[in-house]
């Protein structure tokens, strides 16, 4: 952009943006952009000054870009509807300049519609016509944005159980709409129910191009699992074509977790007189129903008697339960003292799941594993109820205050059936708490009740809900919160969590910081596997336990999204702006990938040893800065490889961000390789000494 001015004497001409001098020369000046970026959008002022007079003129640059961050959603739970329903697709865009002018909707690659309406509605859904992949491509004056897709699943109403009659000779083409087939699925016969429920539908999807509209199980037999099933077609179909496509699918292992013998897939003929079908598999072992009922009732009665005897024995024995460390892993043979998972090569369950624990008495303890993972055990069977009488809880002193409540150190009697007092942390409301604050604490309690014990998530021990004061009892950790732990390690004061029992080391190593990072990612991986969005992930909401084990806590803002993977904020309230994801700030929408954004900010806190994110920036301006593409710069003492992990967490498109499992694996590998990714000799304490308000 050129700016010229004349006068006597010749004026100095300058380009200024946001009070910053961009360029200056006599008489005329050029403002040149070698690579224009959306962050260059804004108002520019050309100012001329010759000491006689100052004059200026403003101009605005708007940098346009294609639509980005597209998501295609439906108003159906898990994108599944039943035939005859109505479903609406909605194409959601995170950002676009200029605004989106056209939304293009596609079905299985064919254009359905293109206009300015971001929604597309299907009425009277039919599986044969509407099952498949839907796609949205947003368009503005710059061009097409990235596509967003969703697969619509359509359930078929249960058909009549009456078996139709078919010919006893193989037809060249079936004029009937029903074809009866058999297949042998390899594996244990205990999978019969699973096979019967899932396999026919898989077969129907594979044969969808021939017009398959539904499929149902007719019979199952043991010998692996022999399945007779019926496929319904909405038009005439050659049975040979159906068999060919199913045989090919079996050879290519396209039946999910079912291993199918290709040679076993055959047509069967429905009997007309109640006799057996002409294609037989191994006979099913059957028992008279009354014998089965007697056997089941006998087993149940035996279990109940044993349980009653066990309870009576416990009361007579007056058994004293030890503290929570009197437990061990059940038949795992673990010897590693770190509460981590087995090698992934041996692990068949999701990474965040942990094996069940059993209780052992004090005489057997030495023979059992002493893995620190044994700290985590559900309440004893005799005390399954979370409720603790108020008079069993003693509040000793307040040790922490947050935005929505406070935390005290105290004791509780009767936890896990033990008559002894257990040291606990007690979460409770401030005296001036609102009803909204109380609801948040109750939601936090409800969320924690859903969780199985996990070494990197704080554990619920009990609660007091039947008195006027609501108390949530959680495990007590000696080091306090991670933010304070980091800051105290470099001599700063912790204003959030006071008086921890154990003081931090004065110098934390790169290895320790990396360990903090992957442990938190592991805990968040578990929460996301339970469809829980935290929404307030930050160093202040992580506690540090024995052996410097990090535990995610503070679920006051968490949301359970079992039915859908997105939570939309509909009420006003305080937000931790500097930790909140771009899409949540701009549109009030949260997913577990929003927590990944917050985790990137948490990494900044860890690697700057408790530094404040966006230092000296007004939180109210952060949303605009993020929209312009701004991200926190790399701290000079942090390796580029670590910084790139943080940058991936801060991508505008939530789907482009890594998962917590990926983050945990990557960071743990870095720690295991003992990479020096944080050079503490280059760390400048003065750069990160500013402690700012947590909320705006």
N, C-alpha and C positions, 0 to 999 in steps of 0.2 A: 504494500500500500504506500502510495506517495503522498507526501504532505509538503506544500509549498507556501511561502509567505514572502511579502515584500515590505520594505519600509526603510527609513533612514534614521539611524544607521541600520545596516542589515540585521534582521532579527536572528536569534537562535531558535531553531525549530526542533521540537522534540515530540516523540510518541510516548504516551504514558498510559499504563494500565494498572488499575487498582493502586494508584499512588506510586507505582514503580516505574522508573525511567527505562524505556525499552531501547530507544536510539535517539541521538541528538547530533545535529550538524547546522552549519550556517545556511540560511536561505531555503534549503529544502532537505528533506530526509526521507529515506525509504525504510519501511518496516517489512522485513522479508521472513517468510515462513518456509523453511526448506522441506518440512514434513508436517503438514497441518494435522492437528489432533483435536478431538472434541474438547479437550481442556483449554484450547485456545478460544473457545466461545466466550464472548464477553464484550464489554464496552471499552473502546479505545479513544483516547483524547489526544488530538494534535494541538500542541500549544506553541505559540510564537511569542517571543519576548525580546524587545530591543531596548529596554530600560525606559523607553518613553511610554510604552503601553504593552499590556499583556492581553492577548486574545487567544481564543481556543475554539475548536469545533469537535464534536463527538461523532463517532461512527460505531456501528455494532457489527461484530462478526458472529455469524451463526454457522457452526460446523455441522453439517448433516451426516447422518449415518443410517445404515439399514436397521430394521427392527432386530432386537436381540433379546435373548432370555425367554423365548416362546415356550409356553406349556399348554398342552391340550388336556382339558379335564372333562369329566362327565358328572352329571348329578346323580349317578348310580353308585351305590356302595361297591367298591372294588371293581368298578367298571363292568358290573354284571347285572343283566336285566333278564326278565322272563318274557317269553313270546307274548305279544299283545301289548306290552308296556310302551310308554313314551320315554325317550331319553334325549337330553340336550347336551351337546358338546359346546365347550366354551374355550376359545383361543385367547390366552392371557399373555400379554407382552410386558416385559420389564421396562424397556426403554426404546424410544425411537424418535429421531428428529429428521424430518417432520413427522407428525403423527401418522399412524397406519391408516391408509386410505382403502385398502382392499384386503380382505381375508379370503384365501383360496382353500376350500375344503375338498379333500380327496378321499375316495373309498377304494381300497385295494388297487391304488395307482390310477384310478379314473377320476377325472374332475367332477365334483358334485355341484359346486356353486362357487362363484366369486363375486362378492360385493362388499359393502362397508360394514355389514353386520358380523360381529365377532362370535355370534352363536349360530349353531345349526341344530335343528330339532328333527328327530325321527319319530314318527307316529306309527302305532300298531307294528312294533318290531317283529320281524319274521326271520328265523334263523337262516333259512336258505337264501334269503335276499340280503341280510344285513350283517351277518357274522363276518368279522375280519378286522383289518387294520384301517384306522382313520387317520388322516394327516391334515395338518393346518400349516399353510405357509403365509405369513404376514407380508404385506408389501407396502412400501411408501415410495416417494418420488425418487429415492436413491436406488431402490431395487428390492428384490426378494430377501427376506430375512431367513434365518435358519429354520428348518422344518421342526414341527413338534408332532409326535405320533402317540396314539393310544390304541390298544386292541380291545374291541367290544366283545364281551362274552355273553352269549345268549343261552339261557336255560330253556329247555323244552318241557312243557307240562307233561306229567306222567301219563303214559298211554294205557289203554285198557290191558289188563293181564290176560285177556282171552287170546289163545293161540290160534292163529289162522291156519287153514289147511292149504298145503301146497302139493304140487304134482310129485310123484315118486320117480320121475325121470328128469335128468338134468336138462333144463331149457337152454337154448342158445341165448335168449334174452328174456329176462324176467319182466312180464307185463305187470306183475304184482308190485306193490310198493314195499314189500317186506322180503328180506333175504336173511335166512338163518345160517349162521356159521359157527364153527368151533375152532378153538385155538388152545395150545398148551403153553402156559407161562411157567418158566422154570423158577424153582424156589420152594420154600416151605409152604405146606398147606395152610399154615396159620395166616397167610396173606389172602385167603379166599375173599374175605369181606372187602379188602382194599381193591383187589383185582376186579371184583364184581361191580364195585362202585365207579371205578375210573377207566378201566380198559375199553368198554364199549364206546364211551364218549371219545376217547383218543382215536379209535378206529373210525368213528364217524367224521371226525375232523380231517383225518387223512383222506377219506373218500368223499369229502365235501364237494369236490368238483363234479362228482356224478350226481349231486343232488341229495346227499344224505342229510336228513333233517333231524333224526334222533336215533338212539341206539339203547337197548336195554338188555340186561342179563336175563337169560331164561333158566340156566342151571349151572351149577359148579360141581366139580368132583375132584377128589384128591388124586395124587400121582403127579407131583408138582401141583399146578392148579389147572385143571381142564375146565375151560369156560365155554358154554354154549350161549350165544347171544344173537339178538335180532337187530338188524339195521333197517330203518325205514327210509325210503327214498320218495321224493316228490315227483318222480317221473320214471319211465321205464329205464332199466339199466341192465347191461350185460353182466351177468355174474362173473364171467371170466375177467372182465375189466376190474371189478371190485377185488377179486382175489389177487390179481396181478399187483395192484397198487399196495395192498396190505402185505403181500409177500416181500415186495421191495422194501417197504418200511421196516419189516422185521429184520431183514438182512442188514439194513443200515442203522439198526438200533434207534429207531425213531419213536419208540413207545415209552419214552421217559425212563423210569426206574425198572420197567418190566422187561425181562429178557425172554423173548418169544422164539420158540422153535418155528422157523419159517415153514417147514414141511408139515406142521400140525394144522395150519390154517386151511380149512376145507369147508365146503358147503355141506350142511346137514339137511335132512328132509323131515318135516314135521309129521309125526304119526297122526293118522285119522281115527284110530280106534283105541288110543290110550296105550298102545304098545311102545317099546323103546325106540328111539331114533335109530336110523340105519348106520350112523357113524358113532361108534362107541369109544369111550375112554375108559380108564380104570374105574372100577365100581366105587361108589362113595360108601364109606363106612357109616352106617346109621345105627342109632340106638333108640329104643322106645322112649318117648318123651317123658313118661312118668319116671323112668330110671334116671334120666338126666336131671330131672327136677329134684329127685331124692338125693342124688349125689351132691348137687349144688347146695341144697339146704343143709346137708350133713356137714359139708366143709365150712359153711358160714357159722353153723352152731358151734363147731369145734373151735373156730377162731375167736368167737365171742367168749366162750368158756375160758380159753387161754388168757384173753385180755383181762377178764374179771379176776382170775387167779393172780395175774401179774400185779394188778392194782392193789389187791389185798396184801400181797407180799411186800409191796413197797411201803404201805402204811405200817405194817407190823415191824418191818425192818428198821423203820425210821431212817431211811437212807439219807445221808447228807450228800447233796450234789456239789461237786467241785465247781470251780469257775469254768468259764467257757473253753479253757484250753484242754479240758478233759475229753477231747474228741480226736478222731483220726479219719483219714480217708479210707473209704470202704473198698478193700480189695484192689487198690490201685498200685500198691507196691512202690509209691513215690518215696524217694530219699532226698530229693532236692529241697533245701531249706527255704527257697524263695517261693512265694505263692504264685507260681506261674503255671501255665498249661503244659501238658506233655508236648513232645515234638509234633509238629503239624503232620508229619508223615504217618503218625500213629493215631491221629485224632480224626474221628469220624463225625463229631458233632460240631455245631457252630463254635467259633473261637471263644465267644464270650460265655459259653455255658460251662458250669462246673459240676463235678460229680457229687452225688449225695454224700452226706456225712453221717457217721454213727457215733453214739456216745459210748465211752468206755469208763470203767470205774478206776479208782486210784490205784488198785492193785495191779491192773493190767497196763497201766499207762507206759511203763518203761519198755514194754514189748511192742508198743505201737509207734507209728511214725510221729515225729515231733515237728512236722512241717508247719511253717507259720500259717499256711492256709487253713490249719485246723482251728484258727481263731474264729472261724465263721460257721455257725450252726444255727438252725432255726430253733424256736422255742421248744422246750421239752414237751412231749405229747400230753403231759398232765397240765401244762400251762399254755396251751395253744392260743387261748384268748389273749389279745394284746392288752386288755384293760388291767391296770394296776390300781389298787385302792389308794386314794390320796394320802392317807395317813402312813402309807409305806414309803412315801417319797419325801426326802429331806433336801431342801434347797440350801446350799452352803454360801455361795457367792456368785455374783454376776461376773462372767469372764469375757463376754462379747456382746456388742450391740451392732445391729445392722439397720437397714432401711425399714424393715417390716417387723422386727421383733428383737428379742434378746436371748442370749444363751447363758445358762448358769451351770456351775459345777455342783454336783450333789450325789446323793446315794439313793438306792432303791432296794427294798427288801422283798424277797420272794420271786425274783426273776429266775426263770428256768427251774422252778421248784426248789431253789436254794433258800434256806432260812437266813443266810448271811446277807449283809449289805453289799451291793455292787456299786462301784463308782460309775456314774453316768454323766452325760451332758444332757441338759434339760432345755429344750427350746420352748419359749413361751412368748406371749404378747406383751407389748409395753402397756402401761396403765392407761394411756390415751388411745389405745388401739381402736380402730373402726371395725364395723361388721365385715367390711371387705378384707381387712387384715386377718380376721378370724377365719373367713372362708378360705383365704390363701393357705393358712396353716393347716386347716382341715384337709385341703386338697393335697398338701405336701404329705400329710400323714397317710391319706388314702393311697397316694402313689407309692410310698415306701412299703406299705403292706403288700403290694403286688410283687415285690422284688425278692428273688432268692438271694442268699448271701453271696457276695462277690468281694474279693480282696481289695478292689479299688473303688468301691461304692460304700458310703457310710451305712452302717447297719442299724435298723430299728430294733430296740429292745422292749419297748412297751409304750403305753400312753395312759393319760388320765383325761377322760372326756366326760365323766359323770359328775364332776364338780364344776363350780363356777369358773375356775381358771383352767384353761386347756393347756396340758403339758404333753410334750412329745419327748420320749426318752430314747436317746441314741447312744451309741458307744462313745466313751470318752477317749479323746486322743491327746497325748501329752505335749505335742509340739505346737498346737494351735493351728491357725490358718496358714496356707502357703504364702499368701502375700506378705503377712507379717514375718513369717519364717525367712523369706528372701530378704526383706528389708533389714531385719535385725542382724542378719549375717554380715551386713556392711555398716552396722552401727546406727541405723535409723530406728525411729519409734514406730511401733505398730498401733495404729489408732482404731483398729477393727476388732482384734481379738487379744485380750489382755491376759497376762499372768499365765503363760503356759508352764507346765511343770519342768520341761526340758528345754534348755536354751539351744539355739542353732550353732553350728560351727561358724567360726568367723570368716572362713574362706571356703566357699562351695566350689567344687571342681566341675569341669565340663562334663565328666561322667555322671555326677550326681544330678546335674540339670537335665541331661538327656534321660535319665531314669525317671525323673519327675514327669517329663513330657510323655513318654510312652505309657506310663502307668495310667495317666489321666485319659489318654486315648483309648486304652483298654477298658476302663470303666465306662466311658461314653459309648464304646462299641456295644457293651452289654445293654446299656439303657436304650440305645437306638434299636437293638434287636427286640426289645420289649415294646417298641412303638411309642417310646416316651421322648418328647422334645423338652429339653431342660429350659431353654430360653434365658438363662442367667448364668451361663458358664463363664467363670472368671477366677483368677487366683484367690480372691477373697472367699470363694465358695468351694474351695478344695481344702481339706484338712490333712495334716501330716501326722501319721501314727507311728507305731514302733518300727524301727529299722528304716525310718524315713519313707514309709509307704504312703502314697498319696491316695486320698479317698474323696470322690466327688460327693458333694452334699448340697444342701439348700435347694430343695425342689419346690419352693413356694410359688414359682412362676411356671413350673413344669406342666405339660399337658399330655394326656394319654390320647393318642390318635389311632386306636386299634382299627377303626372302620375306614379311615382315610389317612393318607400320608401327609396331610397338610392341615395346619391350624390357622384360622383367620382371626386376628384380634379385632374384636368388635366394641370394646369398652375403652374409655380413656384411663390413663394411669401413668405412673412414672416408669420410664424405660432407661436401662443402662446403655445410653446411646453409644458410647465408645466401644461397646462390646457387641452391639446389635447388628445383624446382617443387613446388607443393602436392601434386599427385597422386603425385609421386615420393617425397616425404617420408612421405605417409600410406599409400600402397599399393605403393610400390616399382616403379611403372610409368612408363616414359619413352617419349615420342615426340619428334619434332622440335619440337612445340609446347612441350615441357618446356624445350628450349633457348631458345625464345622468352621464357619466364619468366626464365631466367637472363640473357638479353640485356637485359631490363628493369632488372635489378639492375646490370648492366654500365653501362647508361645513367646510372644513379644515380652510379656511380663516376666516370664521365667528367664529368658536369655538376657534381659537387661537387669536381672536381679531385683525385681520388684519395681521397675520403672513404670511411670504412668503412660498409657498409650495416648497418642496424639498430644504430646506435651505442649502446654501453653496454648492450646487451641480451644476456642469456644465450642462446647458440645453442640450448640444449636446450629452451628454452621457445617457440622461434619457431613450431614446428609447431602448438602449441595456439593461439597468437595468430593465425596464418593461418586456422585452422579457425574462429575466432571472427569473422573478417572483417577483421582488422587489415591495413593496408598502410602502407608508409613514407609519411610526410607530404611535401608538396611543399616542396622547399628554397625559401627566400624569393627567391632571385635567379633562379629558373628560371621561365620563362613557363608559363602554364596549358596552352597547346597542347602543349608538350613533355611536361608532366606527364601529360596525358591519354594520350599514347602509351605512357608507362611503365605507367599503370594498365591499359591494354588488354592489355599483356603479362602482367599479374598477375591476369587473370580466372580464376576457379575452374574454369570449363569450358574445357579446352584447345582445343576446336573454335571457341570464341569469340575466341581470340587471333589477331592478325594473322599472316600469313606473313612470312618474312624478305624476300621480294621486295617485298611491300607496304611493309614498314618501310624498306627501302633507298630505294624510290622516293619515299616521303613525306619522309624526312629529307634526301635529296639535293635535292628540290625546295625545301625550306626553306633549304638552304644556298645554292642557286642564286639564290633570291630575296633573299639577303642579309638575311634577317629577323633582328632582334636579339632572340633568344629567351633569351639568357643574359646577364643584367645584372651584369657583374663588379664594378661599383661598389657593389652591394649584397651582394657575397660576403663572408661572415664566416669567416675562416680558423680562428678558435677553435672554431667548431661542428664542424669536420671534421678536427681535429688528432689525434683518437684513432685510433691504429693498433692493431688487434686481431689476435688469432690467426686464421689463415685457416681452420683446421679445428677441428671439435669432435667 
